[in-house]
Amino acid sequence: MASKHWAALLFGLPLTIALIGILALLFPGNEQQAVLPWLLFTFPVWVVQMALMYLSRSNKRLWLILAVLTALSYGLLWLIKTSIVAA
């Protein structure tokens, strides 16, 4: 169980921030007006994500999935940011 606690601690918030960042960049509209709703949406996403981590039966699989999802989401976030800046 401690392994799941550490996985939730180390990967939960970074993955949530990356996912909210991707959604915020893809969402049309004024960025200044959308900051607060995205900020408020972060906490429920983080809580749901951490709760879903405890449904995993295998600790190794949980760590692998979270590491891959976090890396992919930050890669996608970087790709979106660079393509928006370049456009």
Buried (B, 14 or more C-beta within 10 A) or exposed (E): EEEBEEBBEBBBBBBBBBBBBBEBBEEEEEEEEBEEEBEEBBEEBBEEBBEEBEEBEEBEEBBEBBBEBBEEBBEBBEEBEEEEEEE
